[in-house]
Amino acid sequence: MKSYQKLAEHQHERITCLGRMTRYTIKFHS
């Protein structure tokens, strides 16, 4: 269960980073 929580946190970090990159890309392309 502990490893699962760590995996979820890592997944959340990846999603956050991806969202940030997407936002920057949209800003630059606009």
C-alpha positions as CSV (number, residue, x, y, z in Angstrom):
1,M,0.0,0.0,0.0
2,K,2.9,2.3,0.8
3,S,4.5,1.8,-2.6
4,Y,1.1,2.3,-4.2
5,Q,0.8,5.8,-2.6
6,K,4.3,6.7,-3.7
7,L,3.4,5.6,-7.3
8,A,0.2,7.7,-7.1
9,E,2.3,10.7,-6.0
10,H,4.7,10.2,-8.9
11,Q,1.8,9.9,-11.3
12,H,0.4,13.2,-10.0
13,E,3.8,14.9,-10.4
14,R,3.9,13.7,-14.0
15,I,0.4,14.9,-14.8
16,T,1.2,18.3,-13.2
17,C,4.4,18.7,-15.2
18,L,2.5,17.6,-18.4
19,G,-0.3,20.2,-17.7
20,R,2.3,22.9,-17.1
21,M,4.1,22.1,-20.4
22,T,0.8,22.0,-22.2
23,R,-0.2,25.4,-20.8
24,Y,3.1,26.9,-21.9
25,T,2.8,25.4,-25.4
26,I,-0.7,26.9,-25.8
27,K,0.5,30.3,-24.6
28,F,3.4,30.3,-27.1
29,H,1.2,29.1,-30.0
30,S,-1.6,31.6,-29.3
